[in-house]
């Protein structure tokens, strides 16, 4: 079993930055790709970013490319999402997810086995 706990969300103004963290507990955390998804009110959950098991490969949604950066520290079993130049369109609940053991980092929700509870990010204009 794997547990994921997100932190770092909050209320910021447009143009600001936030850094989300996702702490994973469980022996297999470092052997799984990790991803971030988000869900805005009235919308479906959407892919934001993903990172491979050792961090050598990353992927981003077009809407965040160039503004968001995902990275991981396997020694701490923690994944981060650095979010810069935030806009009101980034307002959502952000979820951390752990993918299938030793698999590639996918962009679909079905590629992930474990999910955190989410952290709210609100960007005011």
N, CA, C and O atoms as a Tinker XYZ file with bonds, in Angstrom:
   500  protein
     1  N      0.836000   -1.189000    0.000000    73     2
     2  CA     0.000000    0.000000    0.000000    64     1     3
     3  C      0.874000    1.242000    0.000000    63     2     4     5
     4  O      2.007000    1.239000    0.483000    81     3
     5  N      0.321000    2.281000   -0.547000    73     3     6
     6  CA     1.039000    3.553000   -0.654000    64     5     7
     7  C      0.082000    4.652000   -0.226000    63     6     8     9
     8  O     -1.080000    4.666000   -0.630000    81     7
     9  N      0.571000    5.566000    0.587000    73     7    10
    10  CA    -0.222000    6.731000    0.958000    64     9    11
    11  C      0.465000    7.987000    0.463000    63    10    12    13
    12  O      1.687000    8.115000    0.545000    81    11
    13  N     -0.329000    8.913000   -0.051000    73    11    14
    14  CA     0.193000   10.153000   -0.601000    64    13    15
    15  C     -0.465000   11.329000    0.106000    63    14    16    17
    16  O     -1.685000   11.365000    0.267000    81    15
    17  N      0.348000   12.287000    0.525000    73    15    18
    18  CA    -0.177000   13.457000    1.214000    64    17    19
    19  C      0.387000   14.710000    0.553000    63    18    20    21
    20  O      1.596000   14.944000    0.550000    81    19
    21  N     -0.522000   15.510000   -0.007000    73    19    22
    22  CA    -0.116000   16.752000   -0.656000    64    21    23
    23  C     -0.098000   17.910000    0.341000    63    22    24    25
    24  O     -0.811000   17.894000    1.344000    81    23
    25  N      0.720000   18.899000    0.051000    73    23    26
    26  CA     0.755000   20.124000    0.845000    64    25    27
    27  C      1.272000   21.253000   -0.027000    63    26    28    29
    28  O      1.815000   21.020000   -1.107000    81    27
    29  N      1.100000   22.474000    0.448000    73    27    30
    30  CA     1.645000   23.624000   -0.255000    64    29    31
    31  C      0.643000   24.466000   -1.006000    63    30    32    33
    32  O      0.995000   25.507000   -1.559000    81    31
    33  N     -0.600000   24.029000   -1.032000    73    31    34
    34  CA    -1.615000   24.817000   -1.717000    64    33    35
    35  C     -1.935000   26.088000   -0.951000    63    34    36    37
    36  O     -1.474000   26.289000    0.173000    81    35
    37  N     -2.735000   26.945000   -1.580000    73    35    38
    38  CA    -3.127000   28.182000   -0.909000    64    37    39
    39  C     -3.758000   29.159000   -1.860000    63    38    40    41
    40  O     -4.054000   28.840000   -3.011000    81    39
    41  N     -3.960000   30.365000   -1.354000    73    39    42
    42  CA    -4.560000   31.452000   -2.123000    64    41    43
    43  C     -3.463000   32.444000   -2.485000    63    42    44    45
    44  O     -2.778000   32.974000   -1.610000    81    43
    45  N     -3.303000   32.689000   -3.775000    73    43    46
    46  CA    -2.288000   33.624000   -4.243000    64    45    47
    47  C     -2.881000   34.508000   -5.331000    63    46    48    49
    48  O     -3.949000   34.222000   -5.873000    81    47
    49  N     -2.173000   35.580000   -5.636000    73    47    50
    50  CA    -2.595000   36.461000   -6.719000    64    49    51
    51  C     -1.992000   35.996000   -8.037000    63    50    52    53
    52  O     -0.990000   35.282000   -8.063000    81    51
    53  N     -2.605000   36.405000   -9.098000    73    51    54
    54  CA    -2.103000   36.074000  -10.426000    64    53    55
    55  C     -0.658000   36.551000  -10.572000    63    54    56    57
    56  O     -0.302000   37.652000  -10.152000    81    55
    57  N      0.155000   35.700000  -11.173000    73    55    58
    58  CA     1.564000   36.009000  -11.348000    64    57    59
    59  C      2.459000   35.446000  -10.273000    63    58    60    61
    60  O      3.682000   35.426000  -10.419000    81    59
    61  N      1.856000   34.987000   -9.192000    73    59    62
    62  CA     2.638000   34.451000   -8.077000    64    61    63
    63  C      3.081000   33.015000   -8.357000    63    62    64    65
    64  O      2.746000   32.423000   -9.383000    81    63
    65  N      3.839000   32.485000   -7.413000    73    63    66
    66  CA     4.334000   31.112000   -7.507000    64    65    67
    67  C      3.919000   30.318000   -6.271000    63    66    68    69
    68  O      3.719000   30.868000   -5.188000    81    67
    69  N      3.800000   29.024000   -6.466000    73    67    70
    70  CA     3.568000   28.095000   -5.362000    64    69    71
    71  C      4.371000   26.834000   -5.635000    63    70    72    73
    72  O      4.638000   26.483000   -6.785000    81    71
    73  N      4.750000   26.161000   -4.555000    73    71    74
    74  CA     5.435000   24.878000   -4.692000    64    73    75
    75  C      4.648000   23.837000   -3.913000    63    74    76    77
    76  O      4.553000   23.902000   -2.687000    81    75
    77  N      4.095000   22.890000   -4.626000    73    75    78
    78  CA     3.357000   21.798000   -4.005000    64    77    79
    79  C      4.310000   20.646000   -3.695000    63    78    80    81
    80  O      5.270000   20.393000   -4.423000    81    79
    81  N      4.021000   19.969000   -2.614000    73    79    82
    82  CA     4.785000   18.784000   -2.237000    64    81    83
    83  C      3.844000   17.604000   -2.090000    63    82    84    85
    84  O      2.671000   17.760000   -1.751000    81    83
    85  N      4.375000   16.431000   -2.350000    73    83    86
    86  CA     3.610000   15.193000   -2.180000    64    85    87
    87  C      4.526000   14.193000   -1.480000    63    86    88    89
    88  O      5.501000   13.715000   -2.060000    81    87
    89  N      4.204000   13.888000   -0.243000    73    87    90
    90  CA     4.984000   12.928000    0.527000    64    89    91
    91  C      4.353000   11.549000    0.403000    63    90    92    93
    92  O      3.164000   11.362000    0.662000    81    91
    93  N      5.176000   10.592000    0.000000    73    91    94
    94  CA     4.694000    9.228000   -0.192000    64    93    95
    95  C      5.232000    8.317000    0.896000    63    94    96    97
    96  O      6.413000    8.367000    1.237000    81    95
    97  N      4.365000    7.495000    1.429000    73    95    98
    98  CA     4.796000    6.497000    2.390000    64    97    99
    99  C      4.582000    5.128000    1.782000    63    98   100   101
   100  O      3.546000    4.874000    1.167000    81    99
   101  N      5.551000    4.246000    1.948000    73    99   102
   102  CA     5.455000    2.930000    1.342000    64   101   103
   103  C      6.768000    2.573000    0.674000    63   102   104   105
   104  O      7.461000    3.441000    0.143000    81   103
   105  N      7.110000    1.290000    0.702000    73   103   106
   106  CA     8.426000    0.852000    0.230000    64   105   107
   107  C      8.601000    1.002000   -1.264000    63   106   108   109
   108  O      9.733000    1.059000   -1.744000    81   107
   109  N      7.509000    1.067000   -2.018000    73   107   110
   110  CA     7.630000    1.072000   -3.478000    64   109   111
   111  C      7.529000    2.461000   -4.099000    63   110   112   113
   112  O      7.509000    2.588000   -5.324000    81   111
   113  N      7.464000    3.492000   -3.284000    73   111   114
   114  CA     7.256000    4.837000   -3.824000    64   113   115
   115  C      8.314000    5.214000   -4.854000    63   114   116   117
   116  O      7.985000    5.767000   -5.903000    81   115
   117  N      9.561000    4.926000   -4.570000    73   115   118
   118  CA    10.644000    5.329000   -5.468000    64   117   119
   119  C     10.683000    4.511000   -6.752000    63   118   120   121
   120  O     11.420000    4.854000   -7.677000    81   119
   121  N      9.913000    3.449000   -6.824000    73   119   122
   122  CA     9.884000    2.592000   -8.019000    64   121   123
   123  C      8.665000    2.855000   -8.889000    63   122   124   125
   124  O      8.358000    2.083000   -9.797000    81   123
   125  N      7.981000    3.944000   -8.604000    73   123   126
   126  CA     6.780000    4.274000   -9.370000    64   125   127
   127  C      6.901000    5.650000  -10.011000    63   126   128   129
   128  O      7.441000    6.572000   -9.400000    81   127
   129  N      6.411000    5.796000  -11.219000    73   127   130
   130  CA     6.319000    7.144000  -11.776000    64   129   131
   131  C      5.296000    7.930000  -10.964000    63   130   132   133
   132  O      4.384000    7.357000  -10.369000    81   131
   133  N      5.458000    9.231000  -10.949000    73   131   134
   134  CA     4.556000   10.073000  -10.175000    64   133   135
   135  C      3.946000   11.140000  -11.070000    63   134   136   137
   136  O      4.562000   11.582000  -12.040000    81   135
   137  N      2.745000   11.541000  -10.736000    73   135   138
   138  CA     2.079000   12.549000  -11.540000    64   137   139
   139  C      1.290000   13.528000  -10.698000    63   138   140   141
   140  O      0.966000   13.272000   -9.538000    81   139
   141  N      0.997000   14.630000  -11.303000    73   139   142
   142  CA     0.098000   15.640000  -10.720000    64   141   143
   143  C     -1.083000   15.827000  -11.674000    63   142   144   145
   144  O     -0.916000   15.945000  -12.888000    81   143
   145  N     -2.257000   15.850000  -11.096000    73   143   146
   146  CA    -3.486000   16.130000  -11.821000    64   145   147
   147  C     -4.200000   17.261000  -11.102000    63   146   148   149
   148  O     -3.868000   17.595000   -9.964000    81   147
   149  N     -5.177000   17.843000  -11.769000    73   147   150
   150  CA    -5.961000   18.885000  -11.108000    64   149   151
   151  C     -7.409000   18.804000  -11.563000    63   150   152   153
   152  O     -7.723000   18.302000  -12.642000    81   151
   153  N     -8.272000   19.312000  -10.709000    73   151   154
   154  CA    -9.701000   19.328000  -11.031000    64   153   155
   155  C    -10.290000   20.646000  -10.586000    63   154   156   157
   156  O    -10.300000   20.976000   -9.400000    81   155
   157  N    -10.777000   21.388000  -11.548000    73   155   158
   158  CA   -11.442000   22.664000  -11.272000    64   157   159
   159  C    -12.932000   22.411000  -11.074000    63   158   160   161
   160  O    -13.450000   21.394000  -11.537000    81   159
   161  N    -13.630000   23.319000  -10.393000    73   159   162
   162  CA   -15.070000   23.139000  -10.167000    64   161   163
   163  C    -15.824000   22.953000  -11.474000    63   162   164   165
   164  O    -15.675000   23.743000  -12.406000    81   163
   165  N    -16.627000   21.915000  -11.536000    73   163   166
   166  CA   -17.447000   21.662000  -12.701000    64   165   167
   167  C    -16.706000   21.064000  -13.882000    63   166   168   169
   168  O    -17.280000   20.901000  -14.959000    81   167
   169  N    -15.434000   20.734000  -13.692000    73   167   170
   170  CA   -14.639000   20.174000  -14.783000    64   169   171
   171  C    -14.098000   18.805000  -14.403000    63   170   172   173
   172  O    -14.067000   18.433000  -13.230000    81   171
   173  N    -13.680000   18.074000  -15.405000    73   171   174
   174  CA   -13.095000   16.767000  -15.163000    64   173   175
   175  C    -11.644000   16.915000  -14.695000    63   174   176   177
   176  O    -10.986000   17.928000  -14.932000    81   175
   177  N    -11.181000   15.873000  -14.029000    73   175   178
   178  CA    -9.791000   15.852000  -13.600000    64   177   179
   179  C     -8.892000   15.811000  -14.836000    63   178   180   181
   180  O     -9.151000   15.056000  -15.773000    81   179
   181  N     -7.844000   16.621000  -14.831000    73   179   182
   182  CA    -6.958000   16.682000  -15.984000    64   181   183
   183  C     -5.502000   16.514000  -15.580000    63   182   184   185
   184  O     -5.090000   16.869000  -14.475000    81   183
   185  N     -4.755000   15.973000  -16.495000    73   183   186
   186  CA    -3.329000   15.762000  -16.302000    64   185   187
   187  C     -2.600000   17.100000  -16.258000    63   186   188   189
   188  O     -2.924000   18.024000  -17.005000    81   187
   189  N     -1.602000   17.191000  -15.365000    73   187   190
   190  CA    -0.777000   18.386000  -15.271000    64   189   191
   191  C      0.681000   18.062000  -15.611000    63   190   192   193
   192  O      1.266000   18.676000  -16.504000    81   191
   193  N      1.258000   17.103000  -14.900000    73   191   194
   194  CA     2.675000   16.787000  -15.098000    64   193   195
   195  C      2.962000   15.395000  -14.576000    63   194   196   197
   196  O      2.242000   14.881000  -13.720000    81   195
   197  N      4.025000   14.782000  -15.099000    73   195   198
   198  CA     4.432000   13.462000  -14.654000    64   197   199
   199  C      5.949000   13.349000  -14.711000    63   198   200   201
   200  O      6.622000   14.057000  -15.460000    81   199
   201  N      6.460000   12.439000  -13.900000    73   199   202
   202  CA     7.905000   12.244000  -13.839000    64   201   203
   203  C      8.198000   10.753000  -13.697000    63   202   204   205
   204  O      7.476000   10.031000  -13.009000    81   203
   205  N      9.254000   10.308000  -14.350000    73   203   206
   206  CA     9.618000    8.898000  -14.312000    64   205   207
   207  C     10.213000    8.531000  -12.951000    63   206   208   209
   208  O     10.439000    9.394000  -12.103000    81   207
   209  N     10.458000    7.250000  -12.766000    73   207   210
   210  CA    10.883000    6.758000  -11.454000    64   209   211
   211  C     12.163000    7.416000  -10.957000    63   210   212   213
   212  O     12.285000    7.708000   -9.768000    81   211
   213  N     13.110000    7.651000  -11.843000    73   211   214
   214  CA    14.377000    8.266000  -11.423000    64   213   215
   215  C     14.467000    9.745000  -11.771000    63   214   216   217
   216  O     15.488000   10.390000  -11.532000    81   215
   217  N     13.389000   10.275000  -12.338000    73   215   218
   218  CA    13.363000   11.699000  -12.625000    64   217   219
   219  C     13.980000   12.096000  -13.951000    63   218   220   221
   220  O     14.092000   13.286000  -14.245000    81   219
   221  N     14.381000   11.127000  -14.756000    73   219   222
   222  CA    15.044000   11.460000  -16.007000    64   221   223
   223  C     14.111000   11.889000  -17.117000    63   222   224   225
   224  O     14.544000   12.466000  -18.115000    81   223
   225  N     12.865000   11.616000  -16.951000    73   223   226
   226  CA    11.882000   11.953000  -17.982000    64   225   227
   227  C     10.684000   12.638000  -17.342000    63   226   228   229
   228  O     10.173000   12.190000  -16.315000    81   227
   229  N     10.244000   13.725000  -17.958000    73   227   230
   230  CA     9.078000   14.445000  -17.460000    64   229   231
   231  C      8.138000   14.748000  -18.618000    63   230   232   233
   232  O      8.537000   14.743000  -19.783000    81   231
   233  N      6.896000   15.008000  -18.279000    73   231   234
   234  CA     5.898000   15.391000  -19.269000    64   233   235
   235  C      4.951000   16.407000  -18.683000    63   234   236   237
   236  O      4.691000   16.402000  -17.479000    81   235
   237  N      4.432000   17.280000  -19.528000    73   235   238
   238  CA     3.564000   18.352000  -19.059000    64   237   239
   239  C      2.373000   18.542000  -19.991000    63   238   240   241
   240  O      2.448000   18.286000  -21.193000    81   239
   241  N      1.283000   18.994000  -19.402000    73   239   242
   242  CA     0.161000   19.443000  -20.207000    64   241   243
   243  C      0.566000   20.726000  -20.920000    63   242   244   245
   244  O      1.367000   21.505000  -20.402000    81   243
   245  N      0.018000   20.942000  -22.098000    73   243   246
   246  CA     0.367000   22.143000  -22.864000    64   245   247
   247  C      0.049000   23.414000  -22.076000    63   246   248   249
   248  O      0.750000   24.418000  -22.199000    81   247
   249  N     -0.996000   23.365000  -21.279000    73   247   250
   250  CA    -1.447000   24.556000  -20.562000    64   249   251
   251  C     -0.471000   25.002000  -19.475000    63   250   252   253
   252  O     -0.540000   26.143000  -19.017000    81   251
   253  N      0.437000   24.117000  -19.058000    73   251   254
   254  CA     1.367000   24.482000  -17.987000    64   253   255
   255  C      2.817000   24.444000  -18.433000    63   254   256   257
   256  O      3.712000   24.823000  -17.677000    81   255
   257  N      3.052000   23.995000  -19.639000    73   255   258
   258  CA     4.423000   23.865000  -20.135000    64   257   259
   259  C      5.132000   25.224000  -20.099000    63   258   260   261
   260  O      4.594000   26.234000  -20.553000    81   259
   261  N      6.332000   25.223000  -19.557000    73   259   262
   262  CA     7.097000   26.460000  -19.446000    64   261   263
   263  C      6.834000   27.226000  -18.162000    63   262   264   265
   264  O      7.581000   28.146000  -17.829000    81   263
   265  N      5.777000   26.861000  -17.431000    73   263   266
   266  CA     5.459000   27.547000  -16.172000    64   265   267
   267  C      5.605000   26.622000  -14.966000    63   266   268   269
   268  O      6.002000   27.065000  -13.888000    81   267
   269  N      5.289000   25.352000  -15.142000    73   267   270
   270  CA     5.333000   24.375000  -14.052000    64   269   271
   271  C      6.520000   23.440000  -14.256000    63   270   272   273
   272  O      6.910000   23.132000  -15.382000    81   271
   273  N      7.079000   23.002000  -13.139000    73   271   274
   274  CA     8.179000   22.044000  -13.162000    64   273   275
   275  C      7.940000   20.962000  -12.114000    63   274   276   277
   276  O      7.687000   21.256000  -10.946000    81   275
   277  N      8.024000   19.716000  -12.548000    73   275   278
   278  CA     7.885000   18.588000  -11.627000    64   277   279
   279  C      9.272000   18.013000  -11.357000    63   278   280   281
   280  O     10.092000   17.887000  -12.266000    81   279
   281  N      9.516000   17.675000  -10.121000    73   279   282
   282  CA    10.750000   16.952000   -9.800000    64   281   283
   283  C     10.488000   16.062000   -8.584000    63   282   284   285
   284  O      9.424000   16.124000   -7.968000    81   283
   285  N     11.471000   15.241000   -8.254000    73   283   286
   286  CA    11.282000   14.303000   -7.157000    64   285   287
   287  C     12.589000   14.086000   -6.424000    63   286   288   289
   288  O     13.674000   14.212000   -6.990000    81   287
   289  N     12.457000   13.760000   -5.157000    73   287   290
   290  CA    13.600000   13.411000   -4.319000    64   289   291
   291  C     13.305000   12.032000   -3.747000    63   290   292   293
   292  O     12.581000   11.913000   -2.759000    81   291
   293  N     13.855000   11.002000   -4.352000    73   291   294
   294  CA    13.537000    9.643000   -3.924000    64   293   295
   295  C     14.081000    9.336000   -2.524000    63   294   296   297
   296  O     13.552000    8.464000   -1.835000    81   295
   297  N     15.115000   10.032000   -2.107000    73   295   298
   298  CA    15.630000    9.825000   -0.752000    64   297   299
   299  C     14.604000   10.262000    0.291000    63   298   300   301
   300  O     14.577000    9.743000    1.407000    81   299
   301  N     13.771000   11.212000   -0.081000    73   299   302
   302  CA    12.735000   11.716000    0.824000    64   301   303
   303  C     11.351000   11.207000    0.446000    63   302   304   305
   304  O     10.366000   11.545000    1.102000    81   303
   305  N     11.269000   10.396000   -0.606000    73   303   306
   306  CA     9.962000    9.919000   -1.096000    64   305   307
   307  C      8.994000   11.078000   -1.305000    63   306   308   309
   308  O      7.833000   11.012000   -0.901000    81   307
   309  N      9.475000   12.122000   -1.930000    73   307   310
   310  CA     8.671000   13.320000   -2.118000    64   309   311
   311  C      8.749000   13.793000   -3.563000    63   310   312   313
   312  O      9.809000   13.773000   -4.188000    81   311
   313  N      7.613000   14.213000   -4.068000    73   311   314
   314  CA     7.503000   14.781000   -5.407000    64   313   315
   315  C      7.032000   16.227000   -5.259000    63   314   316   317
   316  O      6.226000   16.554000   -4.388000    81   315
   317  N      7.553000   17.067000   -6.124000    73   315   318
   318  CA     7.241000   18.495000   -6.050000    64   317   319
   319  C      6.632000   18.985000   -7.360000    63   318   320   321
   320  O      6.860000   18.413000   -8.427000    81   319
   321  N      5.867000   20.038000   -7.252000    73   319   322
   322  CA     5.375000   20.731000   -8.433000    64   321   323
   323  C      5.587000   22.215000   -8.200000    63   322   324   325
   324  O      4.879000   22.840000   -7.411000    81   323
   325  N      6.564000   22.771000   -8.890000    73   323   326
   326  CA     6.824000   24.199000   -8.826000    64   325   327
   327  C      5.948000   24.882000   -9.855000    63   326   328   329
   328  O      6.014000   24.574000  -11.045000    81   327
   329  N      5.129000   25.808000   -9.392000    73   327   330
   330  CA     4.174000   26.491000  -10.268000    64   329   331
   331  C      4.497000   27.974000  -10.280000    63   330   332   333
   332  O      4.426000   28.645000   -9.250000    81   331
   333  N      4.852000   28.476000  -11.449000    73   331   334
   334  CA     5.176000   29.888000  -11.613000    64   333   335
   335  C      4.163000   30.560000  -12.525000    63   334   336   337
   336  O      3.435000   29.902000  -13.269000    81   335
   337  N      4.133000   31.874000  -12.452000    73   335   338
   338  CA     3.243000   32.671000  -13.310000    64   337   339
   339  C      1.820000   32.147000  -13.278000    63   338   340   341
   340  O      1.203000   31.933000  -14.322000    81   339
   341  N      1.312000   31.947000  -12.101000    73   339   342
   342  CA    -0.025000   31.384000  -11.943000    64   341   343
   343  C     -1.092000   32.335000  -12.465000    63   342   344   345
   344  O     -0.969000   33.555000  -12.357000    81   343
   345  N     -2.123000   31.761000  -13.020000    73   343   346
   346  CA    -3.271000   32.518000  -13.520000    64   345   347
   347  C     -4.544000   31.979000  -12.862000    63   346   348   349
   348  O     -4.532000   30.881000  -12.303000    81   347
   349  N     -5.635000   32.736000  -12.923000    73   347   350
   350  CA    -6.894000   32.226000  -12.347000    64   349   351
   351  C     -7.316000   30.892000  -12.950000    63   350   352   353
   352  O     -8.008000   30.114000  -12.293000    81   351
   353  N     -6.914000   30.614000  -14.186000    73   351   354
   354  CA    -7.259000   29.340000  -14.834000    64   353   355
   355  C     -6.550000   28.155000  -14.190000    63   354   356   357
   356  O     -6.908000   27.007000  -14.455000    81   355
   357  N     -5.567000   28.407000  -13.362000    73   355   358
   358  CA    -4.885000   27.334000  -12.640000    64   357   359
   359  C     -5.600000   26.967000  -11.338000    63   358   360   361
   360  O     -5.198000   26.025000  -10.655000    81   359
   361  N     -6.634000   27.689000  -11.002000    73   359   362
   362  CA    -7.390000   27.392000   -9.789000    64   361   363
   363  C     -8.026000   26.008000   -9.879000    63   362   364   365
   364  O     -8.771000   25.712000  -10.813000    81   363
   365  N     -7.721000   25.174000   -8.899000    73   363   366
   366  CA    -8.220000   23.797000   -8.908000    64   365   367
   367  C     -7.736000   23.100000   -7.639000    63   366   368   369
   368  O     -6.916000   23.628000   -6.888000    81   367
   369  N     -8.261000   21.919000   -7.429000    73   367   370
   370  CA    -7.688000   21.018000   -6.437000    64   369   371
   371  C     -6.619000   20.191000   -7.164000    63   370   372   373
   372  O     -6.880000   19.600000   -8.212000    81   371
   373  N     -5.440000   20.162000   -6.600000    73   371   374
   374  CA    -4.314000   19.456000   -7.210000    64   373   375
   375  C     -4.088000   18.137000   -6.486000    63   374   376   377
   376  O     -3.996000   18.085000   -5.259000    81   375
   377  N     -4.002000   17.078000   -7.275000    73   375   378
   378  CA    -3.848000   15.729000   -6.740000    64   377   379
   379  C     -2.508000   15.147000   -7.166000    63   378   380   381
   380  O     -2.077000   15.297000   -8.310000    81   379
   381  N     -1.874000   14.491000   -6.232000    73   379   382
   382  CA    -0.670000   13.732000   -6.508000    64   381   383
   383  C     -1.085000   12.278000   -6.753000    63   382   384   385
   384  O     -2.025000   11.781000   -6.132000    81   383
   385  N     -0.378000   11.605000   -7.661000    73   383   386
   386  CA    -0.721000   10.221000   -7.969000    64   385   387
   387  C      0.549000    9.402000   -8.190000    63   386   388   389
   388  O      1.546000    9.907000   -8.707000    81   387
   389  N      0.496000    8.140000   -7.794000    73   387   390
   390  CA     1.603000    7.206000   -7.983000    64   389   391
   391  C      1.214000    6.173000   -9.026000    63   390   392   393
   392  O      0.152000    5.555000   -8.954000    81   391
   393  N      2.093000    6.005000   -9.987000    73   391   394
   394  CA     1.794000    5.112000  -11.091000    64   393   395
   395  C      2.114000    3.661000  -10.808000    63   394   396   397
   396  O      2.506000    3.297000   -9.699000    81   395
   397  N      1.943000    2.845000  -11.820000    73   395   398
   398  CA     2.161000    1.414000  -11.689000    64   397   399
   399  C      3.653000    1.126000  -11.524000    63   398   400   401
   400  O      4.510000    1.827000  -12.060000    81   399
   401  N      3.922000    0.085000  -10.772000    73   399   402
   402  CA     5.289000   -0.267000  -10.413000    64   401   403
   403  C      6.181000   -0.407000  -11.645000    63   402   404   405
   404  O      5.876000   -1.166000  -12.565000    81   403
   405  N      7.300000    0.346000  -11.647000    73   403   406
   406  CA     8.326000    0.273000  -12.686000    64   405   407
   407  C      7.788000    0.543000  -14.091000    63   406   408   409
   408  O      8.353000    0.058000  -15.072000    81   407
   409  N      6.725000    1.295000  -14.194000    73   407   410
   410  CA     6.153000    1.612000  -15.510000    64   409   411
   411  C      6.604000    2.995000  -15.962000    63   410   412   413
   412  O      7.246000    3.732000  -15.214000    81   411
   413  N      6.259000    3.326000  -17.186000    73   411   414
   414  CA     6.560000    4.661000  -17.703000    64   413   415
   415  C      5.578000    5.671000  -17.106000    63   414   416   417
   416  O      4.501000    5.309000  -16.632000    81   415
   417  N      5.965000    6.912000  -17.140000    73   415   418
   418  CA     5.113000    7.978000  -16.604000    64   417   419
   419  C      4.040000    8.324000  -17.623000    63   418   420   421
   420  O      4.328000    8.916000  -18.663000    81   419
   421  N      2.800000    7.953000  -17.321000    73   419   422
   422  CA     1.709000    8.197000  -18.253000    64   421   423
   423  C      0.999000    9.501000  -17.985000    63   422   424   425
   424  O      1.272000   10.189000  -17.001000    81   423
   425  N      0.073000    9.834000  -18.885000    73   423   426
   426  CA    -0.685000   11.075000  -18.747000    64   425   427
   427  C     -2.175000   10.823000  -18.524000    63   426   428   429
   428  O     -2.967000   11.762000  -18.449000    81   427
   429  N     -2.544000    9.568000  -18.421000    73   427   430
   430  CA    -3.941000    9.242000  -18.163000    64   429   431
   431  C     -4.155000    8.845000  -16.715000    63   430   432   433
   432  O     -3.269000    8.271000  -16.081000    81   431
   433  N     -5.321000    9.149000  -16.201000    73   431   434
   434  CA    -5.624000    8.791000  -14.824000    64   433   435
   435  C     -5.538000    7.284000  -14.602000    63   434   436   437
   436  O     -5.203000    6.836000  -13.505000    81   435
   437  N     -5.836000    6.510000  -15.623000    73   435   438
   438  CA    -5.788000    5.051000  -15.502000    64   437   439
   439  C     -4.366000    4.518000  -15.357000    63   438   440   441
   440  O     -4.169000    3.350000  -15.021000    81   439
   441  N     -3.387000    5.364000  -15.608000    73   439   442
   442  CA    -1.989000    4.957000  -15.454000    64   441   443
   443  C     -1.545000    4.985000  -13.998000    63   442   444   445
   444  O     -0.420000    4.596000  -13.684000    81   443
   445  N     -2.413000    5.439000  -13.116000    73   443   446
   446  CA    -2.026000    5.660000  -11.722000    64   445   447
   447  C     -2.882000    4.825000  -10.787000    63   446   448   449
   448  O     -4.097000    4.708000  -10.948000    81   447
   449  N     -2.203000    4.251000   -9.806000    73   447   450
   450  CA    -2.855000    3.342000   -8.872000    64   449   451
   451  C     -3.253000    4.006000   -7.559000    63   450   452   453
   452  O     -4.247000    3.624000   -6.943000    81   451
   453  N     -2.482000    4.996000   -7.135000    73   451   454
   454  CA    -2.708000    5.603000   -5.823000    64   453   455
   455  C     -2.845000    7.118000   -5.978000    63   454   456   457
   456  O     -2.189000    7.750000   -6.806000    81   455
   457  N     -3.729000    7.668000   -5.142000    73   455   458
   458  CA    -4.037000    9.096000   -5.224000    64   457   459
   459  C     -4.031000    9.713000   -3.829000    63   458   460   461
   460  O     -4.405000    9.077000   -2.843000    81   459
   461  N     -3.594000   10.970000   -3.777000    73   459   462
   462  CA    -3.705000   11.720000   -2.546000    64   461   463
   463  C     -5.083000   12.356000   -2.434000    63   462   464   465
   464  O     -5.923000   12.214000   -3.323000    81   463
   465  N     -5.302000   13.059000   -1.326000    73   463   466
   466  CA    -6.588000   13.695000   -1.077000    64   465   467
   467  C     -6.732000   15.036000   -1.779000    63   466   468   469
   468  O     -7.844000   15.542000   -1.927000    81   467
   469  N     -5.636000   15.605000   -2.204000    73   467   470
   470  CA    -5.689000   16.859000   -2.929000    64   469   471
   471  C     -5.380000   18.071000   -2.064000    63   470   472   473
   472  O     -5.569000   18.053000   -0.848000    81   471
   473  N     -4.908000   19.112000   -2.708000    73   471   474
   474  CA    -4.652000   20.386000   -2.041000    64   473   475
   475  C     -5.192000   21.504000   -2.928000    63   474   476   477
   476  O     -4.982000   21.509000   -4.141000    81   475
   477  N     -5.883000   22.440000   -2.308000    73   475   478
   478  CA    -6.556000   23.508000   -3.060000    64   477   479
   479  C     -5.565000   24.597000   -3.441000    63   478   480   481
   480  O     -4.781000   25.069000   -2.617000    81   479
   481  N     -5.620000   24.977000   -4.695000    73   479   482
   482  CA    -4.869000   26.133000   -5.188000    64   481   483
   483  C     -5.868000   27.122000   -5.761000    63   482   484   485
   484  O     -6.638000   26.788000   -6.661000    81   483
   485  N     -5.855000   28.326000   -5.242000    73   483   486
   486  CA    -6.757000   29.364000   -5.715000    64   485   487
   487  C     -5.936000   30.575000   -6.132000    63   486   488   489
   488  O     -5.133000   31.100000   -5.361000    81   487
   489  N     -6.153000   31.005000   -7.364000    73   487   490
   490  CA    -5.418000   32.143000   -7.903000    64   489   491
   491  C     -6.411000   33.261000   -8.186000    63   490   492   493
   492  O     -7.334000   33.091000   -8.983000    81   491
   493  N     -6.225000   34.380000   -7.546000    73   491   494
   494  CA    -7.128000   35.510000   -7.731000    64   493   495
   495  C     -6.566000   36.452000   -8.797000    63   494   496   497
   496  O     -5.354000   36.555000   -8.985000    81   495
   497  N     -7.465000   37.125000   -9.474000    73   495   498
   498  CA    -7.046000   38.029000  -10.560000    64   497   499
   499  C     -6.748000   39.420000  -10.040000    63   498   500
   500  O     -6.383000   40.305000  -10.814000    81   499
